[in-house]
Amino acid sequence: MGRKIIIYLFLLCFVRTNYAYSQAQYFVSPNGKDTGKGDIDSPFLSIEKAKQESRKQNGTTTIYLREGVYRLEQPLVLTSEDGNEEKQLIICAYPEEKVIITSGVTLHPNWEYYKKNIMKSSVKESVIMDQLFVNGSYRPMARYPNFDSTAIRFNGTSAQATSTERIKKWKTPKGGYLHVMHTSDWGDIHYQIVGKNKNNTLQLEGGWQNNRPSAGHVQNRMVENIFEELDVPGEWYYDKENRILYYYPMPDENMEEITLETPQLKHLVELRGSKERPVQNITIRDIEFTQTTRTFMEPYEPLLRSDWAIYRGGSILLEGSENCRIQDCNFYNLGGNAIFFSDYNYQSCVTGCHLSQIGASGICFVGDPEAVRSPSFRYEESVTIPQIDRITGSKTENYPTECLVYDNLIHHIGLYEKQVAGVQLSMCSSITISHNSIYHTPRAGINISEGTWGGHIIEYNDVFNTVRETGDHGSLNSWGRDRFWRSNRSQMDSLVAAEPDIILLDAKKENIIRYNRFRCDRGWDIDLDDGSSNYHIYNNLCLSGGIKLREGFYRVVENNIIVNNTFHPHVWFKNSGDVFVRNLIMRPYRPIRVSDWGAETDYNLFTDSLSYQEAIRNHTDKHSVVYPVTFKNALIGDFSIVEISKITPLCGFKNFEMDKFGVVSPNLKQLAKHPQMPLPTIYAHKAKNIVTKSWSGLSLKELDSEEERSATGMDSKRGVYVIAVDALESPLRDFIQPNDVILSLAGNDIHTLADMIKYTKQADFTKVVEIIIFRDQKDKQILIPANVVYQSED
C-alpha cells in the first residue's frame, strides 16, 4: 500500500495536466522591457509583469525566463489568481539557459584606504547589510574568534568572546551579534547586542530560537559585527549609522574589479493560498535561488513540546498550496530556510533539487498549532489529565499532508542556525521523503518533531555526516511529546496504564522508516526520543550509531543491519508493545532503565556469542542465533550476507537492496557524496572495569557513557549516576530515584565516585544535608532530613 502512495505522488509531480484551452507563453529577460509584447523577440523585463499578463489566460501558461540574473525588490507572490482548477502556471528557465533569482543588490563603492590593510567606502544605497558576497563568495562579518573552516561549531568559538576584558575594548558594540550553543548541545541561541554596561557586560536581546531555554554554553560562543574585531583578510564591518563599509580584502583581490552583493529579502517567492482558496497547479522549474537575509532574529514560534522553535519562512514559502511543484532547482547561499511548507498544503512536492550553503533548514513542513488538540508548547508543560481532549487526530485540516520530497541533494545546511534539519516535519501528515541524499548537517538529517499526525514514509535516503555541531541526537531524530506525554514519569505511567488508547490520539498513523542508509558518528543512526510512538522500522542499513528507542509505544524494528553497534533501548514503559526482531547485531545491547522488554525481543542475528550471552541474561532472544556472517563487499557498501540461505531459516533475517540509497537523477548522482564505509569487526569482549558503589541503599557509578548522558539529559559526562534504589531498605528511597545524577552533596561538587565517597564521609548527617541532583533534565535541590542517613553507612 505504501509503495502505491509513493508512485501516485511521484507521477503527480511530473504530470502535465491536459486542459481544453490553448497554451500561452510569455518570455522575460533581464534585457527586456515591460512595455514589450512578452514574446520571444520582445520579452518583458520583470517576472511580475509576465505574471499579471498570465492571469488573463486560462489553461496552461508558461513563463520562460531567459538567461541572466533577476534581482527582486520584493517577493514574487503567487495566489489562486495564478493557479487554480482551471489554469496551470509554469515558471521555468528557457531550455539550456542559466537563470538566477536573487535579492542581492550590487554595491558601487568608492574605496579609500583606512588603516592596517583595511579599505572603506561610503554606501550610497539604502540597503540591509546582513551578509556580504564578494565575487559570489561569502565573507564573514568582523568576528571573534576569527573564521576557521575546520572548527566544530560556528566556525570557531571561545569563552573569551564575551569576557569583560574583550568587551572593554569595544567602543560601540550595539548592532553586533552573540551566537551561543545550548548548554547541553541541543541546538543554539542567538542575541543581538543592544549595548554594554558600565561593568563591561553586554546588553542583549533575543534567545527565543530554542524551545529548551538555556543560559548558553560558556565555551561554545562567538560574536560578530564588532568593529574592533576587524583584523583578518575577508572580514567586513558596516557602520550603519554613518553608512560606511569597512573591508579587509583577500590577498588576491583587486578592489577595482570585485563585485559586492548583499541580500535584501527573507523570501524570494511566496505561494499564498488557504484551504478554502488554495493556490493550485503551479510549477517552478530549472531556476537558481540565492542570497536571502538571515532570519535568526526574526520572531520564532515553538513547535509544540519539541526542542525546536522556528521562523516560518524560506526562500520559497508555500502556504495553502495544492499540486504545486518545485522541480530541478538549485538553492544556495541562503540566510534562512530554503523551502517552507506552512499550514495547509496538499499533494505538493519538491523534486530533483540541489540545496547547499543554507543558513537554516533545507525543506520544512510545519502545520498550524491551532489544528492540534490539547497542545502544549514547552517540555515541562502539559495539559492536566482531566482536560485532555480524547478525540483522535486534528481539529482542522490546516497542515501539510500527502506531500513529497523526492530525489533532492541536501548538504552544508545550518550555516548560521544549528537546530535545523535537511527535512523537518512538525504538525503534518503522510509526508513521503524518498531517495534524497542528506549530509554535512549540524543536527539531524531528517527530524520529526512530534507524533502529530503520522503516516510519514521515509525511504531510500542516504543520510550521513550529521550531528556535526550538536549532541544527543541522530541522523534521523524524532520526539513524541504528544498529549499523553509528561515529563513526570510516574504520572505518565499511571495515565497510559489507565487509558492505553490515549497514546495514539496524535500519532494516529504509523510512520514507516525503510530502505535507508544512515551513518551518525556523534549520536545514533536512528534516534526515537521522548515518547516517539507508532513506528515501523525495517530494512535499514545503520553504519555507525545503532538504533535508539527511548520511552514510547508500538515501535516495530525488524530486519535492520546494525554495523559495529547495537540496539539502545532507553527508559522503556511497561507494556510498551515494542518489537525488536530479525535484526543483525554486532555489539551487546545497551539498555538504560529497561525492566520490561516490550512485546518481543527475539529472533535476532548476533555475529558473536558474547553479545548473545549478554542478551539472554535479560531474558530476551530465546530464539535468536549466533552466526559469524560474511558481508558481500563491505568496502563499497554492500553489506548483504553471503550465507543468507543458511541464516534465513534460522531466524528469518533476509537481505535487502544495497544500491538504491540516495538521489537518482544523473546530474545529482554525479554531485552527491557517499558515507565512509566502516570495516566490520566482530565484538571482542573487553572486561570494562565498571566501578560501582553502594551507599545507603543506592547503587552508584560514574556517569561516563553517551547512553547515560542521553538517558538523563545531562550536558556532559559528569556526576554520579544512580543505577538503582533499594525500594525496601534504602533510607533515601523517598528522596533519590533511579536515573538521577548526583551533582553536589553538602555544598561540594560531585564529579566522580571518589568525590562521592569523600564527601559522604565528611557530611554531617545529624543535620539537614543538601543534595543537588539532575532529574527531568533540570537541577533539583533535595534536602535530606537530619538522621535519615547514618554516618557509619558506607
ZIMOVEN-V436461 format. One record per residue. N is the residue number from 1. OMEGA is omega in radians with two decimals (none if undefined). Layout:
BEGIN
[[N	OMEGA] [N	OMEGA]]
END
This chain:
BEGIN
[[1	3.14] [2	-3.14] [3	-3.13] [4	3.13] [5	-3.10] [6	3.12] [7	3.11] [8	-3.14] [9	3.14] [10	3.13] [11	3.14] [12	-3.06] [13	-3.14] [14	-3.11] [15	3.02] [16	-3.05] [17	3.10] [18	3.10] [19	-3.14] [20	-3.07] [21	3.11] [22	-3.10] [23	3.10] [24	3.14] [25	3.00] [26	-3.11] [27	3.14] [28	-3.13] [29	3.03] [30	3.11] [31	-3.09] [32	3.11] [33	3.12] [34	3.03] [35	3.13] [36	-3.12] [37	-3.10] [38	3.07] [39	-3.04] [40	-3.13] [41	-3.13] [42	-3.01] [43	3.00] [44	3.07] [45	-3.01] [46	3.05] [47	3.14] [48	3.13] [49	3.12] [50	3.11] [51	-3.13] [52	3.12] [53	-3.11] [54	3.14] [55	3.13] [56	-3.04] [57	2.88] [58	-3.09] [59	-3.09] [60	3.08] [61	3.08] [62	3.02] [63	3.13] [64	3.06] [65	3.10] [66	-3.01] [67	3.09] [68	-3.11] [69	3.13] [70	-3.08] [71	-3.07] [72	3.03] [73	3.03] [74	-3.10] [75	3.00] [76	-3.07] [77	3.13] [78	-3.09] [79	3.12] [80	3.02] [81	-3.09] [82	3.12] [83	3.14] [84	-3.09] [85	-3.08] [86	-3.12] [87	3.09] [88	3.13] [89	3.07] [90	3.03] [91	-3.01] [92	3.02] [93	3.01] [94	-3.04] [95	3.07] [96	3.11] [97	-3.09] [98	-3.09] [99	-3.14] [100	3.00] [101	-3.03] [102	2.97] [103	-3.13] [104	3.01] [105	3.14] [106	3.09] [107	3.14] [108	-3.03] [109	2.95] [110	-2.97] [111	2.94] [112	-3.09] [113	3.07] [114	3.03] [115	3.08] [116	3.12] [117	-3.12] [118	3.07] [119	3.09] [120	3.11] [121	2.97] [122	3.14] [123	-3.08] [124	-3.09] [125	3.02] [126	-2.98] [127	2.94] [128	3.09] [129	-3.09] [130	3.07] [131	3.10] [132	3.07] [133	3.13] [134	-3.05] [135	3.10] [136	-3.10] [137	-3.13] [138	3.04] [139	-3.11] [140	2.96] [141	3.01] [142	-2.94] [143	2.99] [144	-0.12] [145	-3.10] [146	-3.10] [147	3.13] [148	-3.06] [149	-3.11] [150	-3.10] [151	-3.04] [152	-3.02] [153	3.05] [154	-3.08] [155	3.07] [156	3.11] [157	3.12] [158	3.03] [159	-3.13] [160	-3.11] [161	-3.13] [162	3.09] [163	3.14] [164	3.12] [165	3.14] [166	-3.12] [167	3.14] [168	-3.10] [169	-3.05] [170	-3.10] [171	-3.10] [172	-3.11] [173	-3.14] [174	-3.09] [175	3.06] [176	-3.12] [177	2.99] [178	3.11] [179	-3.02] [180	3.00] [181	3.06] [182	-3.12] [183	-3.12] [184	-3.13] [185	3.11] [186	3.12] [187	-2.98] [188	-3.13] [189	-3.09] [190	3.12] [191	2.90] [192	3.13] [193	-3.13] [194	3.10] [195	3.04] [196	-3.11] [197	-3.11] [198	3.12] [199	3.09] [200	2.90] [201	-3.01] [202	2.93] [203	-2.96] [204	3.00] [205	3.13] [206	3.12] [207	-3.06] [208	-3.00] [209	-3.11] [210	-3.09] [211	2.97] [212	-2.98] [213	-3.06] [214	3.08] [215	3.13] [216	-3.10] [217	-3.09] [218	-3.07] [219	-2.98] [220	-3.12] [221	-3.09] [222	3.04] [223	3.10] [224	-3.09] [225	3.10] [226	-3.03] [227	-3.08] [228	3.13] [229	3.10] [230	-2.95] [231	3.12] [232	3.13] [233	3.12] [234	-3.12] [235	3.12] [236	3.08] [237	3.13] [238	3.04] [239	-3.02] [240	-3.08] [241	-3.11] [242	3.11] [243	3.10] [244	3.09] [245	3.05] [246	-3.09] [247	3.08] [248	-2.99] [249	3.00] [250	-3.04] [251	-3.05] [252	-3.06] [253	3.03] [254	-3.02] [255	3.13] [256	-3.04] [257	-3.06] [258	3.06] [259	3.14] [260	3.10] [261	3.07] [262	-3.08] [263	-3.09] [264	-3.03] [265	3.03] [266	-3.10] [267	3.05] [268	3.14] [269	3.08] [270	2.98] [271	-2.99] [272	3.07] [273	3.12] [274	3.09] [275	-3.09] [276	-3.12] [277	-3.04] [278	2.93] [279	-2.94] [280	2.90] [281	3.05] [282	3.10] [283	3.03] [284	-2.92] [285	2.96] [286	-3.12] [287	3.04] [288	3.11] [289	-3.06] [290	3.00] [291	2.89] [292	-3.10] [293	3.04] [294	-3.01] [295	-3.03] [296	3.07] [297	3.04] [298	3.07] [299	3.11] [300	3.07] [301	3.12] [302	3.05] [303	-3.08] [304	-3.08] [305	3.04] [306	3.10] [307	-3.00] [308	2.72] [309	-2.97] [310	2.94] [311	-3.04] [312	3.14] [313	3.12] [314	3.13] [315	2.89] [316	3.12] [317	3.08] [318	3.11] [319	-3.10] [320	-3.13] [321	2.99] [322	3.06] [323	3.08] [324	-2.96] [325	2.95] [326	-2.97] [327	2.91] [328	3.13] [329	-3.13] [330	3.13] [331	-3.12] [332	3.14] [333	3.13] [334	-3.09] [335	-3.11] [336	3.10] [337	3.12] [338	-3.07] [339	-3.07] [340	3.01] [341	-3.06] [342	3.08] [343	-3.01] [344	2.97] [345	-3.04] [346	3.06] [347	2.98] [348	-3.00] [349	3.00] [350	-3.08] [351	2.99] [352	-3.06] [353	3.10] [354	-3.14] [355	3.12] [356	-3.10] [357	-3.09] [358	-3.07] [359	-3.12] [360	-3.06] [361	3.12] [362	-3.09] [363	-3.08] [364	2.99] [365	-3.06] [366	-3.14] [367	-3.08] [368	3.11] [369	3.07] [370	3.09] [371	-3.04] [372	3.07] [373	3.13] [374	-3.12] [375	2.93] [376	-2.95] [377	3.03] [378	-3.11] [379	-3.01] [380	-3.12] [381	3.01] [382	3.07] [383	3.13] [384	-3.01] [385	3.12] [386	-3.07] [387	-3.14] [388	3.05] [389	-3.11] [390	3.13] [391	-3.11] [392	2.98] [393	-2.99] [394	3.05] [395	-3.12] [396	3.09] [397	-3.05] [398	3.14] [399	-3.14] [400	3.09] [401	3.10] [402	3.07] [403	-3.01] [404	2.97] [405	-2.95] [406	2.95] [407	3.11] [408	3.07] [409	-3.04] [410	-3.13] [411	-3.11] [412	3.06] [413	3.12] [414	3.13] [415	-3.07] [416	-3.14] [417	-3.00] [418	3.02] [419	-3.00] [420	3.08] [421	3.01] [422	3.02] [423	-3.10] [424	3.14] [425	3.07] [426	3.12] [427	-3.14] [428	-3.04] [429	2.98] [430	3.04] [431	3.11] [432	3.12] [433	-2.92] [434	3.00] [435	3.05] [436	3.01] [437	-3.04] [438	-3.14] [439	-3.11] [440	-3.13] [441	3.13] [442	3.14] [443	-3.05] [444	2.95] [445	3.08] [446	-3.11] [447	3.05] [448	-2.94] [449	-3.14] [450	-3.07] [451	-3.10] [452	-0.10] [453	3.05] [454	-3.12] [455	-3.10] [456	3.03] [457	-3.13] [458	-2.97] [459	3.02] [460	3.09] [461	3.06] [462	-2.99] [463	-3.05] [464	-3.13] [465	-3.07] [466	-3.14] [467	-3.06] [468	-3.03] [469	-3.08] [470	-3.13] [471	3.09] [472	-2.98] [473	3.14] [474	3.05] [475	2.91] [476	-3.13] [477	3.02] [478	2.88] [479	3.12] [480	-3.13] [481	-3.08] [482	-2.97] [483	3.10] [484	-2.93] [485	3.02] [486	-3.13] [487	3.05] [488	-3.00] [489	-3.09] [490	3.08] [491	3.14] [492	3.13] [493	-3.10] [494	-3.13] [495	-3.07] [496	3.06] [497	-3.13] [498	-3.08] [499	-3.12] [500	-3.13] [501	-3.10] [502	-3.05] [503	-3.01] [504	3.08] [505	3.10] [506	-3.13] [507	-2.96] [508	3.11] [509	-3.14] [510	2.99] [511	-3.12] [512	3.06] [513	-3.01] [514	3.01] [515	3.09] [516	2.97] [517	-3.12] [518	2.95] [519	3.06] [520	-3.12] [521	3.14] [522	3.14] [523	-3.13] [524	3.05] [525	3.03] [526	-3.08] [527	3.04] [528	-2.99] [529	-3.02] [530	2.96] [531	-3.07] [532	-3.01] [533	3.05] [534	3.12] [535	2.95] [536	-3.02] [537	-3.09] [538	3.06] [539	3.05] [540	3.06] [541	-3.11] [542	-2.92] [543	-3.02] [544	-2.90] [545	-3.13] [546	-3.09] [547	3.12] [548	3.00] [549	3.03] [550	-3.06] [551	-3.14] [552	-3.05] [553	2.93] [554	3.01] [555	3.06] [556	-3.11] [557	-3.05] [558	3.00] [559	3.05] [560	3.05] [561	-3.12] [562	-3.02] [563	3.06] [564	3.13] [565	-2.96] [566	3.13] [567	-3.09] [568	3.05] [569	-3.08] [570	2.91] [571	-3.06] [572	3.02] [573	2.94] [574	-3.14] [575	-3.12] [576	-3.06] [577	-3.12] [578	3.13] [579	3.09] [580	-3.00] [581	3.00] [582	3.08] [583	3.06] [584	-3.03] [585	-3.11] [586	3.10] [587	3.08] [588	3.04] [589	3.13] [590	-3.11] [591	3.00] [592	3.11] [593	3.09] [594	3.07] [595	3.10] [596	-3.01] [597	3.00] [598	-3.10] [599	-3.10] [600	2.95] [601	-2.95] [602	3.07] [603	3.13] [604	-3.10] [605	3.10] [606	3.14] [607	3.09] [608	-3.05] [609	-3.12] [610	3.10] [611	3.11] [612	-3.13] [613	3.09] [614	3.13] [615	-3.06] [616	3.03] [617	3.04] [618	-3.07] [619	3.04] [620	2.93] [621	3.12] [622	-3.09] [623	3.12] [624	-3.07] [625	3.05] [626	3.12] [627	3.12] [628	-2.96] [629	2.99] [630	3.09] [631	-3.02] [632	3.11] [633	-3.06] [634	-3.10] [635	3.14] [636	3.03] [637	3.10] [638	-3.12] [639	2.99] [640	-3.10] [641	-3.12] [642	-3.04] [643	-2.99] [644	-3.12] [645	3.09] [646	-3.00] [647	-3.07] [648	3.11] [649	-3.09] [650	-3.04] [651	3.11] [652	3.13] [653	3.14] [654	3.03] [655	3.03] [656	-3.03] [657	-3.13] [658	-3.05] [659	-3.09] [660	-3.09] [661	2.97] [662	-3.02] [663	-3.10] [664	3.14] [665	-3.10] [666	-3.12] [667	3.12] [668	3.09] [669	3.12] [670	-3.12] [671	-2.97] [672	3.01] [673	-3.11] [674	-3.13] [675	3.00] [676	-3.10] [677	-3.14] [678	3.01] [679	-3.11] [680	3.11] [681	3.09] [682	-3.08] [683	3.04] [684	-3.04] [685	3.05] [686	-3.11] [687	3.14] [688	-3.07] [689	3.14] [690	-3.10] [691	3.08] [692	-3.13] [693	3.05] [694	3.12] [695	3.10] [696	3.11] [697	3.06] [698	3.00] [699	-2.95] [700	2.98] [701	3.06] [702	3.06] [703	-2.98] [704	3.12] [705	3.10] [706	3.13] [707	3.13] [708	3.11] [709	-3.14] [710	-3.09] [711	-3.14] [712	-3.05] [713	-3.13] [714	-3.13] [715	-3.14] [716	3.13] [717	-3.13] [718	3.14] [719	-3.13] [720	-3.04] [721	3.12] [722	-3.12] [723	-3.07] [724	3.07] [725	3.10] [726	-3.00] [727	-3.11] [728	-2.96] [729	-3.03] [730	3.06] [731	-3.11] [732	-3.03] [733	3.12] [734	-3.03] [735	-3.06] [736	-3.12] [737	2.98] [738	-3.13] [739	2.97] [740	3.00] [741	3.14] [742	-3.06] [743	3.08] [744	3.13] [745	3.14] [746	3.08] [747	-3.12] [748	3.12] [749	3.12] [750	3.08] [751	-3.03] [752	3.03] [753	3.11] [754	3.07] [755	-3.11] [756	3.14] [757	-3.09] [758	-2.99] [759	3.02] [760	3.09] [761	-3.09] [762	-3.03] [763	3.11] [764	-3.08] [765	2.99] [766	3.07] [767	3.07] [768	-3.13] [769	3.11] [770	2.99] [771	3.04] [772	3.12] [773	3.02] [774	-3.09] [775	-3.13] [776	3.03] [777	2.98] [778	3.07] [779	-3.13] [780	3.11] [781	3.06] [782	3.09] [783	3.13] [784	-3.11] [785	-3.14] [786	3.01] [787	3.01] [788	3.10] [789	3.12] [790	-3.05] [791	-3.07] [792	-3.09] [793	3.09] [794	none]]
END
